[in-house]
Amino acid sequence: MFALPEKESRAPSTCPGPASTQDLDSNCGDGLERECSRKPDQKLPELYGVGDPTAGFSSNSSHLSSRGGIIKWFWDSAEAGYRTYHMDEYDEDKNPSGIINLGTSENKLCFDLLSKRLSQSDMLRVEPALLQYPDWRGHLFLREEVARFLSFYCKSPVPLQAENVVVLNGCASVFSALATVLCEVGEAFLIPAPYYGAITQHVCLYGNVRLVSVYLDSEVTGPDTRPFQLTVEKLEMALQGANSQGIKVKGLILINPQNPLGDIYSPAELQNFLEFAKRHELHVMVDEVYMLSVFEESVGYRSVLSLERLPDPQRTHVMWATSKDFGMSGLRFGTLYTENRDVATAVASLCRYHGLSGLVQHQMAQLLRDRDWINQVYLPENHARLKAAHTYVAGELRALGIPFLSRGAGFFIWADLRKYLPEGSFEEERRLWRRFLDHKVLVSFGKAFECKEPGWFRLVFSDKAHRLCLAISADWP
């Protein structure tokens, strides 16, 4: 998988066993600090960037409006690797020489647990109310379960209220709806970069909202700093820079745990970021879609909803979904929690286009209320499997001398392959990515996440042992 030019000698790979729960090293990014110290002749990275996702747009269709042409262009310009993968997808029986996908952030480790739970008799219920138009915010019984669920797992100091919950078909829809109702056309959100690149489309396609990247770099400047660390100072500089260009910034997007870094904001950091937003009257959209996928107990993750005091609750909007934490990305279930009734009502109006069927709402309510199954069966086993898969891939990277960043949360490792790029260019990064794909392994390159340092790659490890083993032991030239 990683047998690249000038490969170090190493021991043969050993595939992880299905019940492996080997402990992770306390420093998951072993060696990263050494590798990430900036050389004296290296240029300081840019501080911010104002995104223009349609800068390269050109339409070849006379049948579409300009808006329709842009929407089609987004589809056409989507990463070619994923189209290649879907045409040659690995299947143990039907296509054993196909492409193994370490690029899509999905949890493929717990289908056995989920299929058993979702097949039980309490999951199937058909009654008139479930087959008719619901309250567009979501059926009350589901919103009540979501409020109880978030109150418990987010450790909210006071019970969360069902009237502040809106249910949509996934967090992509939450992003899209919030961007549309919070911003005027051409306005922007701040977002720390690297970030999950699909958010660019989420906020642009309907709302025509832009992103101002707050560029983070891998330099470690002291004992209390870490690679790609977000600070209030960096937010302030990016905001001032955008304002100087005449860009109206309406909000800040935070992903916690972060994608693709796997980083986790401390309660103090969250409080500081929220105070920054309040000073500048910015909305804060907090994506906590990986909150139950923290598999390293020592990490100490805290939800923003666990804070004793939100600086500006009317401008703080929290999203969560079952796509990651419950391995149900195909079920399309996401939630928004906001105390701002105007925002909740406006987003609910868009649920006419982003709602869930009544049958799925019933299933989700049953799942979320089954606290015994979640706590005693699903979460312990899911965390153990994530930890075992992470341990295996992390061990392979260490054996190859590849630095990486991973803090025990999420499904991915942020790997530093810069030493394989002689000139340190994005062209080389893409060629390296293509080399992976040519050898039937799909990964994600840093440019797709707006990383400003060429050579970083996101590797998804939340897959079955035999697929990870095949990818690791691929025959490289």
N, C-alpha and C positions, 0 to 999 in steps of 0.2 A: 504493500500500500504506500509506504513512504520511502521506498528504496530509490532515492533520488541521486543525482550526481554527487560524487565525493562522499558516498555513504560510509558511515562509521561501521566498524565490525560490531557484530551483535550476536546474542544467543538466539536460537530458533524460537519462533512464536509458540506459545502454548495457549490454546483456546480456553476461555473461561468456562468453568463448569456451571450447570444451571442453578446450583444452590450456593455458589460462591458468594461469601460476604466479607472478603478480605478488606481490612481497614484501609482507608485512604491515608496517604502521608499527610501530616499536619500542614505542610506547605505544598498545595496542589500545583503551584507554579514554580517548582524547584528550578533554580537557575535563571529564572526570567529576569530578575533584577540585574544580574551581570550582563545578560544579553541586551537589555533595554536601555542601558546607560548610553546617552547620546555621545557620539564622537565629536571632538572639538570642531571638525570641519563640516559637520552636518548642519543643514539649514533648519532654522526654527519653523515649525509647521504654521499654517494659517490658523487664525483664531476663530474664524467663523466663515460660513458660506451661505449665501442666499440661493436656495434651490429654484431652478427653473426646469421642471421635468419635461416640458414640451419644447425645449430649446432646439432639439433636433427633429422636430415634427415636420413631416411632409405627408400630404394626403394624395392617394392615387385613385380615389373613388369619387365619381361625380354623383353618386346616389346618397351621400351622407352630408349632413350639416357639418359645419366646422367643428361643433362640439362632438358629433358622432365620429368624425374623422380622428379627433384626438383620442377618443375612447378606444377606437379600433387600433390606433397607433400604439397605445399602451399594451394591448394584447399582442400585437405583432412584434413589439420590441422586448417582450418578456424573455427572460434568460433562455437562450437556445439549448442549454444543457438539459433543462427539464423536458423540453419537447423531445430531445434525443432519448432521454431516459424512458419516457412513456412509450416510445416506439420499440424499446429493447429492454424492458423491465425484467430484472432477475426473478425467476421462479424456480424453486428447488426441483420441481418435476418437469414443467413445461419449457423453461428456458434457463437451464443451469449456467449458461455462459453469458447471461444478460448483465445489465448494469446494476450494481448495488448502490443504493441511494443513501449516502451519508450527508445529503444536502438539505433534506426537508425535515424540519423540526417536528417530528411526531413521535409519540411514545408507543412503540410496538411490542412492549414487553408484557402486557397484562391482559391480552385478549381473552385468555382462558377465564380469568376472574370476572371480567366484565360480561362476557357472553353468558356465563352461568347466572350472574345476578339479573341481567336484563331479560333472561328467559323465564324467570319465576312468574308465577301466576298473578302476583299483585301488580305486575307491570302492564298487563293488558286490561284495559277498561274502556268500554264504549258506552257513552250516554249522550243524549241530545246536546247538552251544553258543550261537549268536546268536539262536536261536529258542526257547530254554528260559529258565527263571528264572535270572537272573544272581546273583552276589554283589550284595546290595542296595547296597553302597557303590559299585558300578560294576565292570565287568570289570577284572581286574588289568592287562591290556594297556593299557587306557585310562588307568587311574590312574597307571601308570608313565609314559605319555606326558605326562599333565598335570603330573606332578612335574618331568619334564625341561624341559617348556615353561616352567613358572613359574620354575624355577631359572635358565634362560637369560634370559628377558625381564624378570623381576623383579630380575635381577642379585644373586641370593642369594649371600652369602659362603660358604655350604656347600650341597652338593646337597640339595634337598628330597626328602622320602621319600614313596613311593607309599602307605604305610600311614597317612599323615596326610591323604590326599585322600578326599573323598566327592563323588560325582557326582550331581547332581539336574537336574530339568528347569527350569532357569533360576534367576536370583538371587532372584526373588520367592519361590520355594520355599525357598531358603537362609535368607532373612530369616524366613519363617514358621516353619521348623523350629527355627532357633536361638532365636527368641523363645519357642517352646513348651517347649524343653528347658532353657532357662536361667532362666526366670522363673516365679514363681507367678502365679496370676490376680490382676490388679490392680496388679502391679509395673510398673516403667517403665524405659525407656532415655532417656538424654540424647541430644539430636540438635541440632546447630547449624541454625538456621533463618534464611533460607529453605532448604528441603530438598525433594527429590523426594517429592511428596505421596502417592504410592501406597504408600509405606512405612507410612503410618498403617494401611492395610488389611492389609498383609503381616503386621504384628505383632499385629493385633487379631483377625482373623477366627478363627484357630484358638487362639492363645495367650491372647487377652483381655489383651494387654499394652498399656500406654499409652506415649505419648511425652511427654517434658518438653522443650519447645522452648527452646533457648538462643538468645535473640533477638539477631541481629546487625543493625547499622544501617549506612547508607552514609556516615556522617560520616568525614572524614579529619582526624585530629587532629595529625598531624606528618609529617615527611619519611619516617619509617620505618613508617608505617601505610598501610593500603589499605582501600578500601570493603568492608564486610561481613567484616571480619577477625575470625577466632576467636582468642581468647586463653585461657590457663589461668585468668586472673582471672574471665572470663565463665563458664567452666565451674564454677568454685568457687561463684560466686554462685547459679547456677541449681541446683546440687546442694544447697546450704544452703537455698534457698527451697523446693525440693521436700520436703526432709526436715522442714522446719518445718510443712509441711502434712500430714505423716504419710504421704507417698508414699515407698515403698521403691524406690530406684533401683538396678538391678542391672547396668547397663552403659552404654556410650557407643557411638553409631553415628557413624562417620566415612566420608564419601564423598570419594574422592581419585582423579582429578580430580572436583571438586564439581559437583553438579547441583542447581540451575540456574545457579550462578555461573560455572562454568568455572574456578574458583579451584584452585590447586594448593598443597598444604602442603609446606613445605620439610622436609628431614630433621630440622632442629633443632626445628621445630614439631611434627612427628610424635613425636619423642622426648619432648618436653614433655607432649604430650597423653597418651602412654602412661604416663609417670611419674605424672601426675595420677591416671590410672585405677588404677595399682598402689597408690598411697597410700590410695585409698578402696576397694580390693578390688573394682573394677568390671571386668566383661568389656568388651572392645573388639571391635566388629564393624566391619571395614574393607572397604568396597565399592570395589574397584578396576576396575569394569567398563569404564571409559574409558581404561585405562592405555596402550593402544597407539594411542589416538586423540589423541595430543599431536602436532599438526602443525606447531607452531612450535619449531624446534630449540633456540632460545635459552632456552626455558622451564626445561629441566633437571628433568624429572619424576623422582621416586624412589619406588619401591614401598616399603611398610612392610617387605616381606620382604628388602629390600636392606640394612636396618640391621644393623650389626655385632652389636648386642645388643638383644634385645627385653626390656624391663623385666620383663614377666610373660608368658612364652610360653604358659603354661597358660590364660591368659584372653585371648589374642589370636587372633582368628579372621578369616581373610581370604577374601573371595569374589571370583570373576571369572567371566565368561561370554563366549561368542562373540556375544551379541546385538548389542553395540555395535561392538566392535573389528573384527568380521568381518561386520557387516551381516546377521546371521542371527537376528533377534528372533523369527522364526516357527519356528525349529528347536528352541528350548527346550533349551539346554545350559548348565548352570552348574556351578561347582565350589566346594567349600569346602576350605580348607587350615587345619587346626588340629592342634597337637601334643597337645591334650588328648584322650586316648583315650576317656574317658567321653563327652565331647561328640560325638566322631566316631561312636561306636557308637550313641548315642541318635538322632542325625540320620540315620544309616544305616537305623535301624529305620523311620523315617518315609519312607524312599525306596521302601517298598512302595507308597506312594501318589504319589510324586514321581520315579519312576525313568524311565529312557530305554529305548527298544527296543534290542535288541542290534545291529540294523542301523545305527541312528544312532550307537551307540557305536563301531562299526567306522569309520564315516565320520569321526567326530571325531578318532579316533586317527590316521587317515591324514592328515588335514588338519594336525594339530598337529605331526606328525613331519616334515612337508615344509618344513624350514627354508629350503631354497633358494628355493622358490616364495614363502614368506612374506617373506623378506628382500629378494629381488631383483625380485619382481614385485608382490606385493600391497601391502605396506606403503609402498614409495616412491610408487606410483601413488595409493593411497588418501590419503596425506598431501598429495600435490600437488592432488588434487581437492578435499579439504576446505579447503585453504588458498585455492584459487581461489574457491570458493563463499563462504568467509568474507570474503575481500577485497572481493568484489562487494557483499555485503549491508552490510558495515561502511562501504564508501564511500558507499552510499546513505544510511545513517544520518547520516554526517558531513555530507553535502550538505543534509540536512534540519535540521541543528543539534541532533540528538538524542544526548545522552550515552549511553554504554553501557559495560558491563564485559565484557571477554573477554580471556583470557590465552593463547589459542592452543591450547586443548584442548577436546575434546568437540564437540558438534554444534550449539551454541546460543550466542546472545548475550543477555545480560541488559540490556535496554534501559530507560532512564529516561524515561518519558512523563509524569512528574508535572506538567510545565508545562501539560498539557492537561486537568488536573483542577482547576478553579478553587477548589473547596472542599477538595481533598485527601482525599476520602472513598472508602471501598471501594465505595459505591454508584455513584459516578462511574466508578471503575475498571471495574466490571462493565458499565456502560453503554458505555464505550469499547470494551471487549472485544466487546460485542454489535454495535457499529458495524462492527468488523472483519468479524465473521461475516456480517452482513447484506450486506456487499460481497464475500462469497465468499472470505475469508481467515480460517483458523482459527489463532489464537495462544493462548498460555496466560497468564493473568493472575497477578499476584503472590500474591494471597490463596490460590490453590491450592497454593502452596509455603510457606504460613504466613509470608509476608513481612509485617512489621508496618508498612511504609511503603506506602500506596496509590500505585499508578502505575507499578510495575515490571512488565515483561512479558518472558517468555522467547520468543525467536524462533529456531526451528530452521532452519539454513541448509544442512543436509546433503542437498540435493535437486538434481535435474537443473536445468541452467541455464534451460531454457525455462519451467519451473514457477516458479522464483525470479523470472524476468523478468516473468511474468504477474502474480505477486503484487505485485511492486514497482510495476508500471505500472497497477494496478487503478484504475478510474474512480471517484474519490471525489467526493462533493458538496462 
